[in-house]
């Protein structure tokens, strides 16, 4: 095409005809040019890169074969991806990885925070909430009663075995003893696995990892002068009450 402007375009079958145009007197007689071009809007020559040999050309759009995606069908399809074609506006809109991630050229989804699965179509929380909570939108764990932490792995005793404090120091009326089955691989609450860990054992799950099923309990072992599930009662009060 030349540098003239103001051309007219009409659609004739599968050809876009561009003609006329305006230019200077030195370029066109009377300022009106006789330019004329014909551009195919269907067939292989009308699509980017001829659809890379991995799709069909329809009115300038590549309709990609199964397993391929993109304007020119060059990229591999990621799970949960699809494209919509607007022929009237000559526009293609693609959604990748269920709309919850980015699609790499090798066909792998990189999910946004809070989503998981090959197609990024399932909620994903740290450590799958360790099996002791519910995964909510945004990748947040809602822990079951008695469980804590971003991944719900930490377990607490009733009322934290009753905390006390004075002007000088503070403490609890008992010790919280956590028992897991399989046993903790290391020290609570991380339970980090070491060479000396028992086998099998329970370790805190990796944020993106799977959870090995385990059971856990937390019990208060009260100091001598305290009793009750949470060590909140004085022993002598209970003895007196039981003997009245």
SULFENZI-V633875 format. One record per run of one state. SS is the DSSP state (alpha for helix, beta for strand, coil for the rest). FROM is the first residue (numbers start at 1). TO is the last residue. If there is no record, write none. Layout:
ss:SS from:FROM to:TO
ss:SS from:FROM to:TO
//
This chain:
ss:coil from:1 to:4
ss:beta from:5 to:12
ss:coil from:13 to:14
ss:beta from:15 to:22
ss:coil from:23 to:28
ss:alpha from:29 to:31
ss:beta from:32 to:40
ss:coil from:41 to:43
ss:alpha from:44 to:46
ss:coil from:47 to:47
ss:alpha from:48 to:53
ss:coil from:54 to:54
ss:beta from:55 to:58
ss:coil from:59 to:60
ss:beta from:61 to:64
ss:coil from:65 to:67
ss:beta from:68 to:69
ss:coil from:70 to:74
ss:beta from:75 to:76
ss:coil from:77 to:81
ss:beta from:82 to:86
ss:coil from:87 to:90
ss:beta from:91 to:95
ss:coil from:96 to:96
ss:alpha from:97 to:99
ss:coil from:100 to:100
ss:beta from:101 to:103
ss:coil from:104 to:108
ss:beta from:109 to:111
ss:coil from:112 to:114
ss:beta from:115 to:116
ss:coil from:117 to:121
ss:beta from:122 to:123
ss:coil from:124 to:125
ss:alpha from:126 to:131
ss:coil from:132 to:132
ss:beta from:133 to:136
ss:coil from:137 to:139
ss:beta from:140 to:143
ss:coil from:144 to:146
ss:beta from:147 to:148
ss:coil from:149 to:153
ss:beta from:154 to:155
ss:coil from:156 to:157
ss:alpha from:158 to:161
ss:coil from:162 to:162
ss:beta from:163 to:165
ss:coil from:166 to:169
ss:beta from:170 to:172
ss:coil from:173 to:173
ss:beta from:174 to:181
ss:coil from:182 to:183
ss:beta from:184 to:184
ss:coil from:185 to:201
ss:beta from:202 to:202
ss:coil from:203 to:214
ss:beta from:215 to:222
ss:coil from:223 to:225
ss:beta from:226 to:227
ss:coil from:228 to:232
ss:beta from:233 to:234
ss:alpha from:235 to:242
ss:coil from:243 to:244
//
